[in-house]
């Protein structure tokens, strides 16, 4: 359909490719991240399941006979399909019957239990994850350095745009929500806070009709915010709630609620790098916890710029979350994957990017330029340990993603330094 005000997304190329390869594409992700706008950019007709017109007649029609909503110029967008889960089967059946590619685009901001859905859609419906926008997509990164080029060619030394701490804090609090890009800095924090309130008050119990303790939901979300960018266990979250909020929640309930948050795409955890890069070392298998956008952690912590300036430790964790969000977007646009690394010898790597050919890069994330030397030493130490293992596969590149730096360069020890505000896919 096209949209003159549409801001291009890095996922656009992959949506086009998938429409050429599959009968249908399902674009999933958190609410407000731009799924509908992106889908409208690629479709030729639309059907909005949740449209309120005529007493929500679209939903009623879909519930009566899902096949009735599939007629229209293709690719046809079916927005928020999960409101009527039977749509999934109807789309799969229509794709089989038509035998053509690029028939439908589905969007979903939550994952149903799949009860009543007869088929997985494998081979017919491909799934893509859309995240909030990266700094490059919103125009806050110059894109002078490409993640892909880091693996292929040595980067030249270059000056990049100046950035200050206040700007970085604004990017964190504002988040990558398309509707919040141009909001006044003094008001930008309101959108993520409303997001959290809407999720707790409307979406949590609506997803499957089960009534839950919303007070405990909020306590767990606040604990997750306090443990952003860490590998805190479920028990650690439980104990954190007891210690900080003087309330209690059992571990089983914690696990249930975390699963619920994942179904709502509220969380976007960083998986452990479990490839056999160090055969003699046991690798920890804990996921590193992240919200789908660092602004949500800020909203739950009720963090203001002044508060973050006075708490650089928390700011450091949130800055790491910002960089991980962007690295995921950049990596996936190159068919690469993002992990973290942590072993039982206290070796840690903030981010690991594994390219499709199996080559991988180790990335440390540091807010201040004064932390670069220590980060480089850590990367070099881990690389040497891997090289000394006969079966180890060392990283192809070592890189420090920095916040407060106005230059991209290669250190004498071979470690790259790249400002997050100069990075793209």
N, C-alpha and C positions, 0 to 999 in steps of 0.2 A: 504494500500500500504506500510505503514511503512516508516520511515526515520531515519537513524542512527544518524543524527544531531538534531533530534527533541527534544526540551525541554518539558518534560511533563507538562501539565496544570491541574489545579484542576478540570476543567470542563470535563476532559476526562472520568471520571467515569460516569458522568451524560449523556454524549453523548452515551456511550455504553448502559446505561439503556434505554434511549429514543429510540435508534435503535431497542431494543428488544420489545418495547411497541407500537411503532407507525410505520406507513408505511414510513414516511419521517420525517427528522429533519431539521429545518432551523436554521442555526447559524448566528446571526446578531451581528453587532458591528461596531465600527469605523474602518476606513481604517488603515492598517498597524498593527493591534492588533494581527494578527496571525490566522485569521479565516481559510484561505486557508491551512496553514500548519497543523492546528489541524484537519481539515476535511480530508486532505490527509492521515493523520495518521490513520483514521478510515475507509477510503473508499477502494474499489478495482478497480475502474475505474474512469476516470475524463472527464469532458467536460468544457472547459473554454470559456464562452460566449464572453469575451472581448479579446481573443487572437488575435494579429494583423496579423497573418499569412494569406497570400492570400487575402489581402485587407479586413481583418476582415470577412472572409467567415463564421466563426462559428456563428457570430451574424446574418448574413444574412440567414443562414440555420435555425436558431431558429425562426426568424421572419416569414419565409416562412411556416414552419410547426413544431411547438415546439415538437410534438410527435417523430420527427425523431432523436432527440438528446438524447432520453431516453434509447436507447438500449445499454447495456453494463453490465459487471459483477457488481453485487450489493454487498454492497451499492455503488451507483454511485454518484459521486460528480458533481453537476451543480454549477459552481462558478460564482458569481455575476449575479444571476438570474434576479435581478431587471432591468437589461439592456433590457430584453424582458419580460415584466410583464405577458404575456400570458403563460409563462413557468409554473407559479404557478398552473393554471387550468389544464395544461397538466399533471403535476405531480400528482395532486389530482385525476384526472381521472384514470391515470395509477395505482395508489395505490388501487383505488376501484376495478379495473379490475383484478389486480393480487391477491389481497386479502392476501398479505404477509407482514411481518414486515421488517423494515430495508432496504427499497428499494432505497431511495435517501437521499442525504445530500445536502441541498441548502445553499449557503452563500450569504449574502447581506450586503453592507456597506451603504445603504440608503433604505428608505421605500418609494415606489411609492405611488401615490395618490389612488391606487387601482382601478382607472377608467378602465373599461373593464375586470376586474377580477370578474368572476361570483360567485365564492365560497370562503368562508373564509378558508377552509381547516381544520376546526374544527374536531378533532377526527382522522384526517389523517396526518396532518403536525403539529408537535410540534415545538415550538420556544424556543431557548436558546440564552441568551445574553452573548457574550464573551467580556471581558474587557481587557485593557492592563495588562501586567503581574504584579503580586504582588511581594513584596520584597521576600517572601518565594519562589516563582516560579523562580525568577532570581538568587537565591542563596545568597541574601543579608540579609536574616533572617535565624537564626539557626533553627527555628521551635521547640524550646525546650518547648514552652507553646502552647497548643492547645485551640482554642476558644471553641470547644465542651467540652473539659475536664474542662474548667472553670465552666461550668454549672453543671457538674456531680461530680467533686471531688475537695477538697481544693488543691491548688497548693503548692508544697514544695518550701521553700526558696532556691534559687539557683543563682549562679553567671552566667551572660550571657556575650556574647561577648562585648568587649569594642567598643564604637562608638563615633565618634566626630562630631562636628557641620559641618565640611567641608564634611564629608561623607553623612550626611543627606541632605545637600544642593545639592550634586551631584545626589543623588537618585531623588530629586524633579525636578531638571533641566533636567536630562536624561530621566526620565519617564519610563514607563513600556513597551516600544515598543521593540518587540523581535529583530528587526534589529539594535537597538541602545545599546544593552547590553554591547558589547565589544568595543564600540567606545571610543577613547581617551577622557579623561575628558575635555580637552580643546576644543574639537570639538563636544561634545555630544549635545550642545544647538542647533546646526545647524539643526538636524533632526526635532524637533518640530516646528522650525521656517519655514522650508520648508513645513511642513504639513499644517500650517496655510495658507501660500501663495498659495499652490496648491488648498486648499479648496476654498479660495476666488476667485482665478483666473480661476479655472476650474469647480469645483463641484457645486458651488452655482447656477449658471445659467443653468447648464447642467441637474440638477435633474428633472426639469419639463419644460425646454425650455423657462422659463420666464426670461426676462432681468431685473436685479435689480441694484440698486445703490450700487456698490461695496465699495464706500467710506463710506457710512453709515453702510454697513455691518461690515466693519473693526472698525468703531467707536463703534458700539454696542458690538462687540467682546472684544474690549479694556475695555469697561465699565464693562462687565461681569468679566473680569480678575481682575479689581479693586475691584469688589464685590464678589470675590470667597469666598466660605464658609460663606456667609451671606444670610439673607432672604429678600434681596432687592426686592422691588416691580417693576413692569414694569415702573411705573411713576418715581420711584427712579432712574432707569437706564436712562430714558429720561432726567431727571434733571441733572444727573451726566455727561452725554454727553454735555449738554449745559454749565455746569459749568467748566468742565475740558477742553473740546475740542472746546468750543465756536461755536458749531454747533447745529442744532436742528433736531429732528426727532419726529414724532407724536407717541402717545401710540399705535395706531392701527398698525402702521408699526413695532413697537417694538414687538408686539405680533405675527405678521406675520413672522418676521425674527426668533424669538425664536422657533416657530413651525418648521421652516425650519431647524434650527440647530439640533433640536431633531430628525428630520427625517434622518439627516446625522449622528446620534449618536455622535454628538460633545458634547452634554450635558448629564449629568448623575446625575440629581438632587436628593436630599435626601428628601423623603416624610415625612410629619409629622406623629407622632405616635398618632393615633386617637382612640386607644382602650379605653374602659371605665375604665381607671385606677384611675381617680379622678372625680367622678360623680358631685361634687359640683363646679368644676373649669372649666371654658371655656378654651379649648385648641386652640391655634392658628393653623390655617390650611395652613400657608405659607410653601412652599418648600424651602429648603436650596439649594442655587445655587452652582453647581459644573460643571467643565468641565469633560470629560471622563478621563482625566489624568491631574495632576497638572502641568506637563511640558508645556501644551498648554497655561495655564495662564502665566507661566514664559515667554514663547515666545512672547506673546502679550504685556507683560510689558517690554520686552527686558531686563529681569532681569539677572544679572550676579552674581556670588558668592559674589563678593565684595559689590554689591548693597544690596543683601539680608542680609549680615552680618551687614550692617549699618542701616537696616530697619527691626528690629526684629518683629514688628507688622505684616508686610506683610509676613515675613517668618513664623510666627505662623499660619496664615490663610492657607498658602500653605502646611505646615506640617499637619494641620488638614485634608486638601484635600487628601494628600497622605494616611493618616491613614484610612479615610473613603473609599477610593478606595479599599484598602486591606480588610477592614472589610466587604465590600459588597461581595467581592470574597469569603472570608472565610465563611461568613454567608450563602450564596447561595449554597455553596458546602454541607452544612448541612441542606438544605431545610428550612433555616431560612430567616428572612427578616430584613433589616436595615432601621431605621427611625431616626428622631431627635425629640426632645421634647422641646416645648416652650409654656408657658401659659401666661395669662394676669396678673399674679402676679410676673412677671419677673423671673420665674424659668426656667432654660434652662438645657438641657442635650445634649452634643455634638452628641452622637450616642446612639441609642437604638437597641439592637438585640433581636428580638422576635423569639423564637424557635418554632418548629412545635407543641409542646404540650401546647403552650400558655405562658410558662414561659418567662420572659424577663430580660434582664440585662441592667444596665445604665453605660455608658462609657463616661468619660471625657478624652479629648485629650490635652496633655500639652507637649510643646517642652522641657522645662527645668525641672530638678528635684526640683528646688526651688519653683515650682508652685504646687507641689504635695499636700501639706497641705491644701491650699485653695481649690483645686479641691475636696479633700476628704470631707471637711466641706460642700461643696455645695451638693455633692451626699447624704451625711447623712441627711442634712436638708430636701431635697426633699423626701427622703425615709420616714422620720418621718412624714411629712405632709400627705403622701399617707396612711401610716399606721393609722393615726388618723381619716381618712375618713372611715366611716362604710362600704362603698361599694368599697373602694379603693383596688387595687391589687398591693402590693409593688414589687419592683424588686427582683429577686432571688439573683443576684450578683451586686456588685458595683465594678467598675474597672477603673483605670486610665491608659491609654495608654501613655507612656512617650517616648520621643526621647533620651534625654541625661541621660540614666540610664544604669548601667551595672549589674543590679540584678532584679530578679522577686521575689516578696514576698507578704505576707499578713500583712498589718498593724495591730496594736493592736485593732483598731476600726473595723476590718473586711474587709476593702477596699483592693482589690487587686491592685498591681502595676506591670505592664508588659511592658517591652520595645517593641516597634514596631518591632525591629530587632530580637526579640525572638519569635514572634507570627506566628502561622500558623492556618489552618482551624481546 
